[in-house]
Amino acid sequence: MLQFRWSLTKTEDNYERQGTFWISTSAGDFPCRGWRDYPLSKLITCNSDIYNFIKTPYIMKRYLAFGPYYILLDISLKDALTIHFLRSYLPQPLEKLSPVVIPFFDFCKIVLETSRTLLETYHLEKLGTPIELESLKHAMELLSSMLPRDQ
């Protein structure tokens, strides 16, 4: 199981404001349930980074920033993605949470579906600026264009 979870904090203007954004797995939540972040910005970056990952097939691992933490995407296994959840509490050593193995294109679909529901919510609530919304839409289109048609 892998889910991107988010919520939005309504504000008086239409600019993106901090909400919550975290990843839920069967082993737990990363970085934690209710993590405060900027869901729109995070999903724009996530879609773009995954698109770039696909465009550079000779790179087998990629780090995605997640606040002061990060996730490591590893596609060393054929058609499978291993997601490592990493965080560090300086000066203590790096803590590794349980990794998740998922088919790579299933992961892409999860990111795209999460992005789609967030974009719909922004439109319904009349949140975000045109450039923010267009950035997410464009990043989603690029990632979507890389998926096999039978996926």
Secondary structure, 3 states (H helix, E strand, C coil): CEEEEEECCCCCCCCCCCEEEEEEECCEEECCCCCEECHHHHHHHHHHHHHHHHHCCCCCEEEEEECCEEEEEECCCCCEEEEEEEEECCCCCEEEEEEEEEEHHHHHHHHHHHHHHHHHHHHHCCCCCHHHHHHHHHHHHHHHHCCCCCC
